[in-house]
Amino acid sequence: LWGGSWKLGFAYLRNNSYAKSDSWNIMTRYEYPVSKRTTLYGGGGYLWNDDNTAYTISPGGGGSVVPDATYGKSYWTIFAGISHAF
């Protein structure tokens, strides 16, 4: 796809312990190889929570800020970066 690769992911979590406590997530990512060892990437995702669910999208890394988990709140995320293999 335009010299790169496009990825699409979907996840669904069904919680049988409580009513209205399911969650689903959809994400997309595009990777473009700039050279043999360097790749640019970017994408986004959406996490939808039921009324009794409080999952968040963690950006990763020890110093990153995670939004407060609120029951029933849904989250958007976007990301971009560069990867270089040594």
Order of alpha helices (4+ residues) and beta strands (2+ residues): beta-beta-beta-beta
